[in-house]
């Protein structure tokens, strides 16, 4: 048995920005025997592909899905942390800056959100 690249056992494969074990990638070099005995972190398969995360029940107050990842400094960090694809990332960015982009009015961002939402709906169907 050798070593393999597997989801980090310290940050549970989440790629925390301050994880020294995996340098924030979510993956680390591990002993193959240990990996075979270890259950993959929530949201990751053993091959490192992301699967749908468990739904979090909300009581209407702040819940864990609104927590910011350690070390996040900008929207790109949040987009990567939530593993957003191109369409969803663009919706998120346009929503965040809604009406603030110089040279464009509010309808520009709203149209962009609609455009990428329609693309995402078509992609998942």
VEXSEDREN-996755 format. One record per residue: residue in one letter; residue number from 1; x, y, z of N, C-alpha, C in turn; chain. Coordinates in pm, whole numbers, plus 50000, padded with zeros to 5 digits. Atoms other than C-alpha are relative to their C-alpha. Example, Ala and Ser with C-alpha at 12.3 -4.5 7.8 and 13.67 -1.06 7.14 Angstrom:
BEGIN
  code  pos   n_xx   n_yy   n_zz  ca_xx  ca_yy  ca_zz   c_xx   c_yy   c_zz  unit
     A    1  50089  49881  50000  51230  49550  50780  50090  50120  50000     A
     S    2  49918  49881  49994  51367  49894  50714  49923  50109  50073     A
END
This chain:
BEGIN
  code  pos   n_xx   n_yy   n_zz  ca_xx  ca_yy  ca_zz   c_xx   c_yy   c_zz  unit
     X    1  50083  49882  50000  50000  50000  50000  50088  50125  50000     A
     X    2  49926  49875  50008  50118  50351  49917  49920  50116  50055     A
     X    3  50074  49881  49960  49987  50701  49952  49911  50047  49885     A
     X    4  50095  49949  50099  49695  50865  49774  49956  50140  50038     A
     X    5  50059  49869  49974  49541  51209  49741  49853  49975  50036     A
     X    6  50136  50027  49952  49217  51202  49944  49947  50123  50073     A
     X    7  50056  49888  49924  48974  51443  50114  50069  50015  50135     A
     X    8  49927  49969  49877  49151  51611  50405  49923  49954  50124     A
     X    9  50062  50048  49877  49082  51451  50742  49989  50110  50105     A
     X   10  50002  49891  49902  49142  51778  50929  49882  50094  49975     A
     X   11  50110  49906  50029  48899  52012  50750  49882  49928  49933     A
     X   12  50108  50080  50059  48673  51727  50629  49982  50024  49851     A
     X   13  50006  49983  50145  48758  51797  50266  49934  50130  49957     A
     X   14  50066  49874  50034  48603  52144  50282  50095  50103  49943     A
     X   15  49904  49904  50053  48924  52317  50181  50000  50130  50075     A
     X   16  49997  49879  49918  48924  52561  50471  50126  50078  49969     A
     X   17  49889  49915  50041  49149  52854  50388  50118  49995  50096     A
     X   18  49893  50003  49901  49345  52816  50710  50046  49860  50037     A
     X   19  49960  50138  49971  49389  52436  50701  50144  49978  49955     A
     X   20  49858  50022  50032  49761  52361  50718  50025  49860  49945     A
     X   21  49984  50138  50045  49711  51990  50648  49988  49987  49848     A
     X   22  50025  50011  50145  49579  52039  50294  50030  50130  49927     A
     X   23  49973  49867  50057  49687  52401  50235  49877  50061  49935     A
     X   24  50124  49941  50048  49322  52491  50178  49942  49937  49875     A
     X   25  50051  50063  50122  49272  52256  49883  49886  49902  50027     A
     X   26  50101  50101  49967  49048  52008  50067  50052  49858  49982     A
     X   27  49943  50132  50023  49278  51720  49970  50142  49994  50056     A
     X   28  49865  50016  49947  49592  51583  50131  50051  49860  49964     A
     X   29  49939  50130  50025  49835  51297  50077  49984  49916  50126     A
     X   30  50028  50086  49885  49731  51010  50304  50040  49857  49969     A
     X   31  49972  50142  50013  49816  50649  50365  49878  49931  49940     A
     X   32  50109  50064  50072  49604  50435  50131  49915  49912  50092     A
     X   33  50074  50086  49907  49507  50192  50411  49907  50083  50088     A
     X   34  50082  49912  49917  49376  50480  50625  49880  50051  49921     A
     X   35  50107  49948  50085  49172  50619  50336  49891  49896  49980     A
     X   36  50098  50107  50023  49004  50284  50272  49913  49976  50123     A
     X   37  50076  50021  49877  48893  50266  50638  49921  50123  50042     A
     X   38  50061  49874  49960  48776  50628  50657  49879  50032  49915     A
     X   39  50120  49956  50071  48427  50742  50567  50029  50137  49940     A
     X   40  49975  49869  50061  48442  51033  50319  49929  50112  50077     A
     X   41  50066  49887  49935  48362  51378  50462  49862  50026  49939     A
     X   42  50133  49966  50048  48003  51497  50432  50010  50086  49876     A
     X   43  50000  49922  50123  47938  51624  50082  50103  49956  49898     A
     X   44  49898  50047  50093  48237  51444  49925  49994  49848  49985     A
     X   45  49984  50144  50021  48264  51103  49768  50147  49968  50018     A
     X   46  49861  50040  49979  48584  50904  49817  50091  50051  49888     A
     X   47  49918  49951  50111  48702  51018  49472  50013  50152  49999     A
     X   48  49986  49855  49987  48669  51381  49584  49894  50081  49930     A
     X   49  50106  49925  50066  48364  51472  49377  49896  50043  50101     A
     X   50  50098  49945  49907  48108  51688  49552  49863  49940  49970     A
     X   51  50139  50045  50013  47762  51543  49614  49914  50100  50075     A
     X   52  50090  49904  49935  47457  51731  49734  50018  49995  50151     A
     X   53  49985  49990  49855  47503  51854  50088  49867  49973  50067     A
     X   54  50121  50023  49923  47256  51758  50356  49926  50131  50021     A
     X   55  50080  49880  49977  46972  52005  50394  50007  50037  50147     A
     X   56  49994  49949  49864  46987  52223  50704  49863  50057  50034     A
     X   57  50130  49951  49958  46662  52283  50892  50017  50141  50059     A
     X   58  49993  49863  49952  46598  52650  50961  49879  50031  50087     A
     X   59  50110  49955  49914  46392  52800  51241  49969  50147  49973     A
     X   60  50023  49860  50036  46388  53139  51068  50108  50093  50051     A
     X   61  49889  49920  49948  46695  53260  51255  50124  49968  49918     A
     X   62  49875  50028  50071  47057  53256  51139  50036  49852  50014     A
     X   63  49963  50141  50000  47167  52905  51041  50138  49982  49940     A
     X   64  49862  50028  50039  47496  52738  50952  50029  50029  49853     A
     X   65  49969  49975  50141  47457  52785  50577  50031  50146  49971     A
     X   66  49961  49861  50016  47509  53159  50629  50137  50030  50060     A
     X   67  49868  49978  49941  47839  53113  50815  50104  50020  49891     A
     X   68  49893  49976  50096  48139  53253  50630  50116  49905  50028     A
     X   69  49885  50088  49978  48434  53020  50575  50117  50077  50058     A
     X   70  49884  49931  49944  48748  53102  50772  50092  50050  49889     A
     X   71  49905  49945  50096  48980  53329  50577  49938  50058  49874     A
     X   72  50064  49946  50121  48722  53437  50316  50020  50150  49995     A
     X   73  49972  49857  50013  48815  53780  50182  49915  50068  49894     A
     X   74  50080  49938  50105  48596  53832  49876  49897  49900  49948     A
     X   75  50106  50086  50053  48307  53691  49674  50056  49874  49934     A
     X   76  49939  50118  50061  48542  53459  49485  50022  49889  50102     A
     X   77  49981  50099  49895  48625  53284  49813  49868  49932  50035     A
     X   78  50130  50057  49968  48255  53237  49886  49948  49912  49888     A
     X   79  50044  50079  50115  48180  53113  49536  50072  49866  49998     A
     X   80  49924  50125  49996  48459  52854  49564  49959  49914  50118     A
     X   81  50038  50074  49881  48359  52753  49918  49868  49927  49980     A
     X   82  50131  50060  50025  48000  52687  49808  49999  49916  49872     A
     X   83  49986  50079  50122  48129  52514  49491  49895  50039  49895     A
     X   84  50097  49952  50098  47908  52733  49271  50055  49982  49860     A
     X   85  49957  50008  50140  47917  52670  48899  49996  50141  49939     A
     X   86  49990  49871  50069  47956  52949  48641  49869  50079  50009     A
     X   87  50129  49931  50000  47584  53032  48618  49965  50052  50139     A
     X   88  50038  49962  49863  47518  53036  48993  50096  50106  50055     A
     X   89  49902  49900  49958  47840  53230  49059  49968  50137  49944     A
     X   90  50035  49872  50062  47731  53500  48815  49872  50058  50061     A
     X   91  50121  49954  49932  47386  53519  48977  50036  50061  50135     A
     X   92  49957  49954  49868  47552  53558  49317  50070  50136  49990     A
     X   93  49927  49874  50016  47788  53832  49196  49906  50114  49961     A
     X   94  50091  49894  50045  47516  54027  49016  49903  50040  50111     A
     X   95  50089  49970  49887  47288  54002  49321  50073  50086  50103     A
     X   96  49924  49928  49898  47562  54128  49551  50024  50146  49962     A
     X   97  49968  49863  50042  47646  54435  49343  49878  50072  49943     A
     X   98  50124  49953  50062  47283  54498  49238  49992  50153  49992     A
     X   99  50014  49856  50024  47265  54845  49082  50123  50083  50027     A
     X  100  49880  49924  49965  47620  54944  49182  50106  50006  49890     A
     X  101  49900  50004  50106  47810  54871  48859  49990  50130  49918     A
     X  102  49998  49873  50071  47914  55201  48698  49964  49980  49853     A
     X  103  50037  50003  50140  47759  55268  48360  49879  49912  49971     A
     X  104  50116  50086  50019  47470  55027  48414  49896  50031  50108     A
     X  105  50103  49977  49901  47137  55063  48585  49956  49868  50064     A
     X  106  50050  50117  49928  46949  54824  48810  49950  49891  49905     A
     X  107  50054  50100  50092  46782  54655  48513  50110  49915  49936     A
     X  108  49888  50077  50054  47125  54547  48380  50028  49878  50087     A
     X  109  49971  50111  49910  47196  54336  48689  49882  49904  50008     A
     X  110  50118  50087  49994  46839  54205  48707  49990  49913  49874     A
     X  111  50002  50078  50125  46854  54099  48340  50110  49894  50000     A
     X  112  49890  50097  49991  47189  53931  48405  49962  49883  50090     A
     X  113  50046  50106  49909  47042  53740  48699  49900  49909  49930     A
     X  114  50101  50079  50073  46746  53629  48486  50067  49913  49894     A
     X  115  49930  50074  50105  46975  53526  48198  50071  49877  50055     A
     X  116  49925  50113  49945  47199  53309  48416  49909  49902  50073     A
     X  117  50096  50091  49937  46902  53168  48609  49934  49912  49894     A
     X  118  50059  50079  50108  46742  53058  48280  50100  49897  49947     A
     X  119  49897  50095  50044  47071  52900  48170  50014  49885  50100     A
     X  120  49986  50103  49898  47097  52714  48501  49879  49907  50001     A
     X  121  50119  50085  50009  46738  52591  48478  50008  49906  49880     A
     X  122  49986  50085  50119  46803  52464  48126  50105  49892  50022     A
     X  123  49893  50096  49976  47122  52294  48242  49954  49885  50090     A
     X  124  50039  50107  49907  46957  52101  48527  49883  49916  49950     A
     X  125  50115  50077  50053  46655  51988  48321  50043  49890  49906     A
END
